Amino acid sequence: MKPIFFLLISFIIVQSAFANDVALLDHKNIPHGQSPQGTYYSSCWGWVSPEGVEYAILGTYTGTSIYSTENNVLEEIQFVPGPTAGYAYREFKTYKNYLYIVSEGGSGVQIVDLSQLPDTAILIKNFNFTQGNKDILRSHTVTLADGYLYLNGSAHWSPGGMVIFSLLIDPTTPQYVGQYQPEYIHDSFVRNDTIYAAAIYSNGGLYIANAANKANPSLIKKITYSGSGTHHAWATIDGKYALTTDEIGTVNNMKVWDINNLGSGPPYTPAAQFRANSVDLTHNVHGRGHYAFLSHYAAGARVVDMHTPTSPVEVGFYDTDPNSTSGYEGCWAVYPYFFSGRWVASDMQSGLYLMSFSGMEPRIRPTLLQPSSGDSLGTSAIRFDWTRSTDPDHDPHWYELHIQGPGVSMNWNVNDTTTTLSDFTGFQYGEQYIWSVNVVDEFTSVRCQDYSTFIYNGATVGVKEPTPIPEEVSLSQNYPNPFNPSTSIKFSLKKESDISLRVFNLMGDELSSLIEGKQPQGAYEMHWDASQYPSGIYYYRLRVGNSVETKKMVLMR
């Protein structure tokens, strides 16, 4: 009987492992202080650099930890101190290379520059805004969408709804644009100018509002239901269903709402509900593709298949603290938006967890296909093609095409891997233009593996046709090239001229101005130190009057 019993046990274990598509990759427990309530950690988030490097972000009692995830190993590489008053819960969002940290500790919004990771994370400022006797020194959570920052539950901004700021002009100096104050908003999600706001108390529920006018969002629908304690909200990628979680109240689960078919309420009845068990409380829900990722307190981190939103099915989980049995302890938050398909979860008692989920395949940085680098184009429409990052039906994303060059700085979104340019306004005859592609979703933007150039040879539209660099000016190729970390750029002027010599990255962002203004006849040698920049392609551009010459250089570390 012993062999048969052994086989039976083995079969059960294999079946269980097969049914759970989540695997733990690494776990770190590095506390920075302990709250009066006995917790060490709060929320987590992540940041993916333009080159695809992934970092995990974890809230601790005394500040914010930043972890490297390289080689599936969590390593704490930076720590940003923060306020510790009260619970000191921390919530985060990222925009471009900036991290926005909120807490109820009274220091406003901490704005951190992540662009120099892994070497350093720079706290730029603690941002506050006042209006009369109101301020944003204490906010419970933060939401970010399309370059707008939404602060939820600001304690000194009655009744504690949402205060809205624009980051579009300067991400380090948020500009106040408006507010939405139906009642206290605990957390929210925003997509396509639609707010999904969780009102946790008394007559709460889910507010769905139109935020096209950020100065004055307007209510579309309020979903109320019996026993509500709406803590967090999300929406499916097609916008047909809203997802909510209830931390308090009497119905502590995840609910799925058919937004277009709510019935004759209020109160309304959800189209579906999910809870890992009858005891543990749900906390937050985040969606990626057709999956919902739940932080489920004592039940840990859960993954729910939402291909059929009215029939949610759990497909994987990892219990971050199997000793927790109930109540407000265990898994606080999840972040499922890494480019690699990995995800992280934070547990209030035991720290940070890095996991994989077999249902989410890694994305691949695209390769540019056409036009080929150096092609001479523009007499007709230009078609751009690149390789696919991943299946957009399985893992929704889009692409940003960027074109930079004399007279042109443009980008637009593309859902497919091809697009056509037929409007050449601003393009200049004979000039070189750089094009590249970013893979983008709601929280990440990763560049393609390479870049490409083309020469515009069509008719100049909307600008004066340039003249070539005069013969009395000579611009040499930089030396050395490739270089690390500095290089020399030589040019000569046979007569006094008004000039500028500037350095750009492949996206067309100006990095340095080496010389500017009226200069006398003579030979010049300028030096550019690229110590603070990563390996890659860079350009230097000499402008003499209205004429321009551009050359390429390569930084190779």
N, C-alpha and C positions, 0 to 999 in steps of 0.2 A: 504493500500500500504506500510505502514511503516514496518511491519514484513517481507514482501517480499524483500524490499530493504535491510534490515538488513541481511537477509539470503544470498543475493547476494554478499554483501560486505564480509561477513564471508567466503564464498566459495572462493572468490578471494584471501583472505589472506592465507587461508589454502593451496590452490594450490601453491601459491608463496613460502610458507615455505617448502612445500614438494619438490619443484623443486630445492631449494637451500640446498645442503648437507653440508654446512659449518656453524658451530656455534661458536660464540665467547665465550671463557671461562674466559678470564680476560684481562685487559688492564692497563698499567702503563705509566704515563707521568712524568718522573723524569729527567729533563734536567740538563746537566752540561755545561753551557755556551751556547752562541748563535753565529753563524758564521756571518761575515759581510754581507752575502747574506740573513740572516734572518732565517736560518735553525738550528735545534737543534740536529738532528740525521742523521745517514747515514745507513750503512749496518747492517745486523744481521746475526748471525750464531748460532750454538749450539754445545754442547758437552755432550756425554753420557758416564758416568763412566763405568768401567768394571762390576760394580754391577748393572748397569741399571738405576742409578740416572741421571736425565736430568737437564741440565742447559742451559739457553738462554744467548746469548752474543749480546750486542748492542753497536754500535758506537755512541759516543756523540762528541760534539765539542772539549772538553778538554781531552778526554780519552775513555776508554772502560768500560762499565758496565756489570757485570755478575749477572744474576738473577736465583734464585731458581724457579722451576715450581711445587714444591710439592703440592699435593692436588688441582691442577689446579689453584693455586694462584701464581701470579708473585710477587717476593720479591727481591729487589736489595740487594745482600749480599756482593759484592766486587766491587771495582772500581780501574782500572789501569790507572793512568795519562798518557797522551801522548802529542805529539806536536800539536800546534794549528795554525800553519802558514797556510795562504791561506784558502782554503775550509776545510781543515783537514778532508776530507772524509776518513773513515776507512773501510778496508775490512779484512776478517778473513778466516782462515782455521785451522783445528785441525789435529794432528797426534799423536796417542797414547794419553798421558796425557799432550800434549803441545798445546798451542795456538800460532799461528803466525799472528801478526797484521802488516799490511802495511798502509801507508798513504803518502800523498805528503807533510808532515810537515817537512821532513828532518832528521828523526832519524833512518832511516834504518828499519829493521824488529825487532819488539818487540817480544821476545820469553818468554812466560809465562807458568809456571808449574801450572797445574790445579789439581794435584793429591791430594792436601790437602783441596779441597773444601768440605764442605761449609766454613771451618774455615778461609782459606786464599788462595789467588792466588799470586804466587811469580813471579815477573818480574826478569827473570834470566839475560837478557842482551838486549841491542840494537845492533843487528847484522848488520855489514856493510862489504862489500867486494869490493876491488878495483882491477882494471886491467888497468894499465897505468893511463890515466886521467879519466877513467870511474868508477862509483860507483853505489851502489843500495840504496842510502840514501832516494830516493823518488821513490816509485812504486805506480802505480794506483790501481792494483788489484793483487790477489795472487791465485794460483791454487795448489792443492796438490793431488798426486796420487801415490800409490804404494811406498811410502817412498821418493818421490822426490818433491821438492818445485820449483814451476815455478813462477817467478816474472814477471808480465806483465806491460808494459808501464813505465819502469824505466826511469825517466827524464834525468839522467846523463849517459845513456847507449844507444847512438845513434844506430839505429833510434827509439829505445824504443820498441823492440820486446819482446822476452822472455829470461830470464837468469835462468839457471837450476842448482839446488843444490841437493845433496844427503843428506838424514837424516838417512840413514841406519846404519852408524857407531855410530854416536852420534847426536841425535836430537837437542841438544843444541849448536852444532857447525856444521852448514851446510857446506858441502864440495862442492866447485864449480866443475861442471862436463861438462858444455857446454852452448850453447846458440842457439836460433833460431831467426833470425833477418830479416825477409822478408820486414817488414815495421813496423809502430807503431801498436802494439797489445793492444787493450783496455782491453780485458778479454779473458779467454780461459777455455776449459774443456779438461781433458785427461782421457782416459780409454783404457786399453789394448794396451799401447804404441802407441796410436793414439791421436794426438793433433787436437783439433777443436778450431782454433784461430780466434777471431773476430777483423777484421781490420776496424776501424770505419770511417776513413777519405778518401777523394778523390777517389782513385782507389781501395778502400777497398772491403770488402766482407768476405768470409769465407775461411781460409786456412785449409786444412786437410793435416796433415804431419805425417810421420812415425818417432816415437821417440824411436825405439828400440835401436838406437845408440844415447844416450843422449848427447854425445859430438858434434854430428852433425846431427840433425834431417833433414829429406829430404822430399820435397814436394810430396804429392800424387795427390792432385787436389786443384785448387782454384776456388771457386764458386763466380762469379761476377754477378751482376744484376743491372738494372737501378734504380736510386734513392737510392742506398744503404747508410746505416749509421750503419753498423753491430756493435752492442753494446755488445752482449753476445751470447753464444752458448752452446748447449747441444747435446746429441745423445740418441736415443732410446736404450733400453737395449740390443737389438739384433744387434745394429750397422748398421742397414739398412737405418735409417733416421737421418738426422741432423736437429736440431732446432736452429733458430737464432731469435734475436729480434733487431729491429732498433729503436734507440732512436732519431737519427737525420736523415737527408735525407728527402725524400718525400714519403716513404712507411713505416710508423711507426707502424708496427704490428709484430706478430710472424709468421715466415715462416717455413714450413716443406719441407725439401729437400730429395728426393729419391736419395741417394748417388750413387746407382748402375744404375740409369736410369735418368741422368740429361738432356738427349737430345743432340742437336747438337751445343749448345752455345759455347762460351759466346756471349752475356749475357744469363743467365739461367733463367728458369721459375720455381717457387716453385710448389711442388705437392699439397700444400694446404696452406692456410693462416688463421690466427685468429686475431681478434681485438674485444675488448669488446664493442666498439662503434666507431663512425667515428671521434671522437674528441680526446680522451685520448691516450697518448703515452705509448708504452710498454717499460719496462726497462730490467728486467732479467727474465730468465726462468731456472727452475730446474726440473729435472724429478725424480720421484720415482715410480717404477713399471710401470704401464700403464697410468700414469697421469702426466701432466705437471702443475707445480705450477708457476704462473706468478706474479711478482710485476709489476703493471700496472699504476704506478703514480696515477693520480687523480681517476682512476677507481678502485683502491685498490688492494687487493689480490684475484687472480682468480685461479680456478682449471679447467683444461681442460682434458677431457677424450681422451686418445690417443690409445685406443684399436685398432682402425682403423686409423693409422697415416694420411692417406689421407683425413680423414673426422673428424677433431677435433671438439668436442662438449663441450661447457661449462656445468659443472655440479654443480658448487658452487662458491660463492664469498663472500667476506666481504669488504665493502667499508670503509677503515680506516679513510677517511676524506670526508664525503659526501658534505662538503662545497666547496671542490676543484672541479673545473670545467675543467681545462685544464692546459697544460704547465708542467714544470719540478718541480712539487710538489706532495706530497702524498706518496704512497708506494714505498720505495726504494728497499727492498729485502725481500726474504722469505727463510725459512729453514724448509724443510719437512722431516727430517731424524731422528726424535725422535723414539726411540724403541717403545714407546707407540702408535705411529700413529698420535700423535698431531703435530702441526706445529706452527711456529711463523712468524710474519711479522713486519717489521719496517716502520714507517711513518716519514718522515723528520720533520713534524711539531708536531705530536701528540704522538710519542713514540712507545712502544712495545705492540704487540697483540699476545695472545695465543689462538689458535683455534683448533677445531676438524674438521675432514672430515670423513663422514660416509663411504666413499669408501675405507678407509685405516684402517684395523683392527689392534689392538695391537698385537705385537709379544709377545711370552711367552718364558721365559728362559727355556731351555731344562732340562729334568731329565735324568740321565744316567741309562740305562737299563741293559746292559751286556757288559763285564763280571761283575759279582757281586764282591763287594769289598772283597778282600782277596783270591779270586780264585787262584789256582795254575795252571799256563798255560805255553804254549810254546813248547810242543812236536809237535804241528801242528799249522797251521795258527790261529791267534786270531781274532775273529769277534767282532767289537765294534758296539753297538746300543744305540740310544738315542731318546727321543721324539722330534717331529717336533715343530719348533718355530711358523711358520705360513705357509700359502699356498705359495710355491715359485713361482707359476705361477702368482699369484695375487700381491705378494710383494717380488720381487727377492732378494735373499740373499744366503749366503753359510755358511758352518761350517768349523772351524779350529779344528782339533783334536790335542791335546798336550799330549805328553808322556815324563815324566821326571823321572830320577833315576840314579843310578850308571852307568857311561859309556854311558848314553843316554840322549840327549836333542833334541827332534824332534817334528815337527808339519807339517801337510799337510792339504790342502783344500779338502773338500768333498761337493758335491752338494746334496747328499741324506743324510738320517739319519742312514746310516750304512756304514762301511768300514772294510777292512780286512788287517791285518798285517802279512806278511809271511817272511820278511827279519829281522832277529834278530841280525844283526851285532852290536856289542857293548854291548848287554845285558849280564848280569852276573848271573850265576846260583845261585838260592836261594835268590836273591835280590828282594826288593819290588819296584814297579814302580807305579807312580801316573799318572792317565789319566783324562782329562777333555775336554770340548768342548766349543768353543766360537761361538756365532752367529755374522756374519760379513756381512757388506755391504761396499759401497765405503767410508763411513765416520764414521761408528760406529763399535765397537766390544764389545760385552757383554758376560760375562761368564755364564756358565750353573749354575743351582741352587745348585749343589753339586759337589763332586769329587768322584773318586773311585780309588782303588788300586788293583794290582794283583801281585802275586809272579811268577817270571820267573823260570821255572824248566826244560827248554830245554837245549840243548847243547850250551856252550859258544862259540861265533864266534868272532874272531878278537881281543879278549882280553885274558889276562891270567886269569884263573879261580881263584877267590879270596879264601882266607882262612878265616875262621870265626875269630871273635874277640878272641884273646888269653884268656885263663882262668885267667891269672894274671891281666886282666882288667875287671872292673865291671862298667856298665852304668845303672843308676837308672832311673825310670820314673820321670819326672819333678813333682814338688809339689809347690803350688796346681795345680790341673788339673781337670776341666777347671780353668782358672786364669783370673785376671783383676786387674791391667794391667801388673804385673810382676810375674815371677816365678823363681824357683831355679832348677838347674840341677846338680846332684851329680854324680861323677864317681871316681874310685880309680885306681891307678897304683901300681902294686907290684914290678915294676922295672922301671928304667929310660927309657922313650920312646919318640919318635918323634910323636907328636899328633896334631890334630886340632879339634875344636868343633865349628860348624857353624850352623846357623839357616836359614831355607828356607821357602818360601811360597809354596802354593800348586802347583804353576806353575814352581817350581824349581829355582826361582830367589833367590840368596843369599841375606839375609837381614843383617846379623851380623856375625862377627867372634869373638867368645868369648875367645878363647885361641888358641895359635899357636906356634909350635916349640918344641924343646926338653924340656921335663919336668921331674923332679926327681920323684922317688917313693913317694907315699903319697895319701891322700884323698883330693878331690877337690870339691868345691861348687861354681858354676858360676850362676850369675843372669842375666836374660834377661828382659829388660823393653820394653813392646810393646805399650807404650802410643800413638805412632804415627801411629799405624796400626789398621785396622778395625777388627771386630769380624771374626773368621774363623778358619780354620785348618792350623797349622804350623808344621814344622818338625825340629828336631835337629839331627845332624849327627856327631858322634864321629869317627874320622879316626885315627887308630894306625898303622903306617907303611903303608902297602898295604891293611889292613883290615878295614872294615867299619861296623858300626851299626847305624841304624836310628830308631828314635821313634817319635810318633805323639803327639802333644799337641794342646789344644783347647783354644783360646782366646774368652771369652764370656763377652760382655759388658752389 
